[in-house]
C-alpha cells in the first residue's frame, strides 16, 4: 500500500510539473535555478519539436527505453526541486517575519477568529517545505527504480550511484529546514547547487544509456536533446566509425 501511495505521489508531482511549465521552467534545460515567473507569464522552450525517433537514430531496446524514461522522469522531478527551492529562498529572503520563529511575536495583536500574518507565514513555509520533501522523496524513489532496472555493466551504474549519494545529503538538508532565515537561506542555496548538479548528472546518465538510439517516450526524446543542447556528451562518442589507414607500400 505504501508503494502504491508513493507511485500516486510521483505521478501527481510529474503531472504538476509537466502541466505548469510557467512555474517550473523548460524541462530539458540543465542550467541553474531560476526565479518562478509571475502569474500569467510563460517560459519559452529551448527545445524544438523532434521528428520520429527513426530519423534521430535507431529505436532503443526495451530495457534501455524503460530506463531512459525513468531517468527523464527523475529530471522532471528535479525541475520541481529547483523551482520549489527557489520559491523557498524568495520566501525566506522576504523578511524576518517569513518563518515560524516569528509566529509568537504578534499573536496577541491578531483578531481571535482570524489567522495572523505570522500564522499565514508559518503555513506557507510548512507547505513549501512539504512540497520540497515530496519532490526529494519522489526523486529518491525514481532513482532506486532506475538502479533496479539498469543492465549489468552499464555505463551509468556509477552515475546513478553519484545521484544516490547526493540525494542522501539533499534529504538531510531539506528535512533540517526550520523556517529561520538566518540558517535556512544558506541551506536552501546549498540545496540549489546540489539539485543543479544532480540534474546535470542525470542528463549525463540519460545520454550515456541511450547511445546510438532514441527513446520512444517524447519527453525522454526532448530531454536527450536538451542535454545535448546544454553541452553534455555521452561518455563514449555516438556511432564512432573507425577510420582505416592505407596500407603502407614497401
ABEGO torsion letter per residue (X at the ends): XAAAAAAAAAAAAAAAAAABAAAAEBAABABBBBBBBBBGBBBBBABBBBBBAAAAEBBBBAAAAAAAAAAAAAAAAAAAAAAAAAAAAAAAAAEAAABAAAAAAAAAABBAABBBAAAAAAAAAAAAAAAAAAAAAAAAAAAAAAAAABBBGBAAAAAAAAAAAAAAAAAAAAAABAGBAAAAAAAAAAAAAAAAAAAAAAAAAAAAAABGBBBABAAAAAAAAAAAAAGBBBABBBGBBBBBBBBBBX
